[in-house]
Amino acid sequence: MGASDQDFIRRLGWEIASINSYLDELRHFWAKTLGISGPQLRIILVLAEIDDGAGVSVNSVSKMLHVDSSFVTTQSKRLEKSGFISRKASMEDGRIVKLSLTDKTWKHLANLPLRRKS
C-alpha cells in the first residue's frame, strides 16, 4: 500500500468519524424533542426500519444495536410506559417478546424532520 493509499484511508476514517458525530448530534436532538434518551431513540429507529408489521424480537433489536438483550428489555418497558412502543408475546413462542411502534410514535417520527427545520 502506497503513501497516497494510506492518506486516503486516513482521510476516509476522519470523514466517517465526522459523519458519525453529526448523526449522534441529530439523534440527540430528536431524542430530546421526543422526551426520551438517545439509546431509546435508537431502539425506535431500529423498529421503524425493520418491523414488517409482525413486530421485532428483543433479541433481534439487541443484535442490531450491539447491546445486551436485557438492556433492550429494560428500555422497551420504559418506552411502553411512555406509549412509544407495544410489547407482546410472540404467537409462536411465548418466551419471545415482539416490539412494535405505536401510532403515536409513527406520528412523532413523521414530524421530526419538520421540527428540525424550525
N, C-alpha and C positions, 0 to 999 in steps of 0.2 A: 504494500500500500504506500503510495507516494505522499509527499507533504501536502499536495493540494487535496487529496482524498481525506487525509486526516483533518485538514482545515474545514472541509465541507462537513464532515461528521461532527466536528466540534460545534460549528455554527448551527447545524440542524438540531443538535442537542439543546442548545440555548433557545432556539426558536420554539421547540416543543415545550421546554420549561416555561417560556413566556406565555404561550397559549394556555398551558395548564393553569398558570397563575391567574390569567384573565378569567378562565372558566370558573375557578374557585371563587373569585370575587363575585361573579354573576350568580352562581349558586347561592352564595351567602346572602346576596341582596334579595333573591327570590324567596329564600327560606325566611328571612326576616319579614318580608312582605306578607307571607302566609302565617307568621307567628309560630314557626317550627324551627328545629335545628337543621343544620346543613346535612348531617347524616340521614335525618328523616326525609329531607327533600330528595336525597339520592335514592332512597327506597321508593319514594313516589315516582321518580323519573324512570327507574327500572321497571316498575309495574306498568307505567304508561307505555313504555317501549315494547315489552314482551308479552303482556297479557292479551290472549286471543279471545277473551270472553269467558274462559273457564276458570280464571284465577291462576295464580302462580304460587308454587310451594315456597315455604320459608327457606327450604334448602336451596332451591334454585336462585332465589334472591341473594342469599348469603354467598353463594359461589360467584355470582356476577359481581358482587361488591368486594369480594375477597375478605369477608369478615365471618366471624363465628355465627352459626345459626341462632345461638342464644341471644346475641345482640339484636338480630333482626326480629326475633320473637318479642323481646322487651320493647323495642322501638315501635313495632307494629301494634302492640297493645296500646301504647300511648297515642298512636295515630288513630286507632279505632275509637278511643275515648273522645278524641277531638273531632270525630266524624269524617276523617280523611280517607280511611280505608275500611273495608269489611274483612273479617276473618271467619272462615267457615271450614269445618272439617271436610276432607275430601270424601266424595261419594264412594270411591273405590277402596280407600283405606282411611279409616277414622283417625289414625295416628298422624296423618299428614294434614297440615293446615294450609289452606289456599287463601291467598291475599288478593284483593281486587280494589280498585279505586271506586269511591262513591261518586255520585253525580255532582256533589258539592266540589269535589276535588277536580273533576274534569272541567267544571266551570272556572275554578281558580286558575288552572293551568292555561285555559284558553285566554284568560285576561292578563297573564303575566307579561307577554310582550307589550301589551298596551300600557301597562303600568310602568314599564321600563322607560318608555318614551316620555312620560310626563315628569 
